[in-house]
Amino acid sequence: MFKPLALLLSISSLGACTTSPAMPTPYDLLIGSYTQGASQGIYRYHYDSQAGRIGDQPEQVIKADNPSFLLLSKDQSRLLSVNENGPGQTADKGQASSFAVAPDNHWVSPINRVDSGGDEPTHASLSPDERFMFVANYAVQPDPGGSLSVLPLSPDGTLHAPSQRFSHPPSHVNKARQASSHVHAVVMSPDQRYLFACDLGADRLFTYGYNPKPGSNTPLSPKGSTVLPPGSGPRHLLFSNDGKRAYLTLELSNQLAVFDYGQGTLRQQQIIDLNPPDTEGETHAAGTLHNSADGRFLYVATRGPVSQILVFATGPRLELVQRHAIAGKELREFSIDPSGNQLLVANQGSNEVLVIARDPLSGKLGEVRQRLQVGNPSDLVFIGADS
C-alpha cells in the first residue's frame, strides 16, 4: 500500500550522504524520522517485498530537521515533506520542503523549502490537481495555536509561501490538550471537492470547499464542521476505498468513529471503544489507520503501555478480527507493503522499524520477520518501479 508523504525538512541542512546512486530494485522504502537524537532525517532503503526484508544499509541519507511526515506526487517524481519544527527546535517555525525523485534510481534531490505558516506541522496532503499542498500545523503552544495552511506548488515542484491560513476555536474540555486549536491531519474527500481538517483541540472536523480557479491561490472556503464527542480529540481521518465511508481516530478518548460519506457530509454510524480488556487505569491513545489494498480490512493503531494494531473486517458495520500486540515503544506509523504480505511499523520510542507477517486472506498479523534499527522513525513510504 502506498501512502502520501510529508516531511519536516530544513533545506539549509539538506544533503545526500552515501555512495553513488545505485541501480533500481522493485521497491524503495523512505523512512522519515525525528532528529533530536542521532537520526539525520530521511533514509532511503531497498525493499524486497517477496522476502519481506529491508536492506541492511540505507542507499541514501537525506539530511533534514524532523521530517515527520512524507508525501509523494501521483507520478512519484516529487517528494514533499513537513518539518515538525517550532519553539525550542533547530528552527523556531514549521517548514515544508520539496524534492525531486529520479525515475531510474529514486535518487532524492532538494528543490526548496518554505515556512509552513505555523508551528510543528504533523501532516499534509496534495490537492487533486497538485497545485497546492495543504499543511496541518499542530502547534504545541496555545499561542499561536494550530492552523491549516495552503501552500501553492509550481509544476516544477517549487513550493511557495502560504496563500491561505485558517484557525479554529478550541473546545477547552481537556485543559492540558485542548487549550487551543491543534490541527493534526488534513485529508481530501474521495470526490475531490472538499478538504477535511482534524482538529484535536476543537473536537471537530472542519470542512472546506475546494474550488481552484485559474490565476488564484485561494482555493479553500469554509463550509462548516462535524461536531464530535467532547474531549475526544480527533487525530486521523481515512476514507474507505470505495469512498462511501470515513473512519476517524479519536486520540484522547481512544475511540474509532465511523461515518457514511456523501457530498461533503459525514453521518456518524458507529463509535467503537479501542481500549484493551482489563486495562482500567491505563492510558491508551488512538493513532494512525490504514486500509488494505483490497478494502476488506481496516487497521487501527493504539498506543499505550503496549501498543496494538486492531484489525477490522469492513462491511455494513466494522467487525473486530484481531488485536495484535506490537513489540517496542511509541508506535508512530505503520504501512502495508506493496505485496500485502507484510506490515511495517515505525516505533519512534524504541528506534526501530519492524517487518511483521500479514495474511492477505484473513487480514491477521503474525510474527516479526525483521527489526531494523533507525533513530526515532516517524513515517514509512514506498516508492515502486511498477506504480
Secondary structure, DSSP 8 states (H G I E B T S, - for coil): ----------GGG--B-SSS-----SEEEEEEE--SSS--EEEEEEEETTTTEE-SS-SEEEE-S-EEEEEE-TTSSEEEEEE---TTSSSSS-EEEEEEE-TTT--EEEEEEEE-SSSSEEEEEE-TTSSEEEEEE--SSTTT--EEEEEEB-TTS-B---SEEE------SSTTT-SS--EEEEEE-TTSSEEEEEETTTTEEEEEEE---TT-S--EEEEEEEE--TT--EEEEEE-TTSSEEEEEETTTTEEEEEEEETTEEEEEEEEE---TT-TT---EEEEEEE-TTSSEEEEEEESSSEEEEEEE-SSS-EEEEEEEE-SS-EEEEEE-TTSSEEEEEETTTTEEEEEEE-TTT--EEEEEEEEE-SSEEEEEEEETT-
